[in-house]
């Protein structure tokens, strides 16, 4: 029987793979539209998972 912590870890891993896969599925034009280069996908995924320091500037509508 799987424990909740193991199930949680498996679920997080599935979401991580899906996020990176979704970004890799976008064409260069779409990536450019959202300000991302294909070479940055692994880095973006690592930042989202907290595995590396956030290095991208985030700009919001209210300027914060």
N, C-alpha and C positions, 0 to 999 in steps of 0.2 A: 504494500500500500504506500502511495506517495504522500509525503507530508505536505502541509500547506506551503512551507517555505520552498520545497522543491517545485511544487506546482507554480508558485509565484515566479521562481527563477526561470522556469521553462516558458512561462507566459511572457516575461520581460524579454527573453532571448528571441522569441517569435516576433514580438513587436519591433525589436531592433532590426531584425532581418528584413521585415516588411518595409520599414522606413527607408533603409538603404536601398532596397530593391526598387521601391517607388521612385526614388530620386534617380537611380541609374536608368530607369525606364523612360525618363524624359529626354527629348531631343535637345541639341545644343541651343537652338533658338529659345525654347521654353526656359531652359536653365539660365540663359542670358537675361531673359525677361525678369526673372526673380533674383538676378544678381549673383548667380552661382556659376562657377566653371566646373566641368566634369571632374577635374583633378581635385576639387575640394570636397567631394562627397564623403570620402572616408573620414576626413577631418571634421566635417559637420556632424557626422554620425557619432564620432568619438566625443565631441563637445556635448552633444545632446545626452549622451550616456554618462557624462561626468568623468570621462577617462582622460580628458586633456583640458587644458586651460582654454577658456573662451577667448578667441582672438578677433572675432568679427564685430564690427561696429553695428549696433542695432539702432535703427532710426524708426521712431514711431510718429504717428500723426500729430501728437501734441508736442513733439520735439524732445520728449524725455528720454 
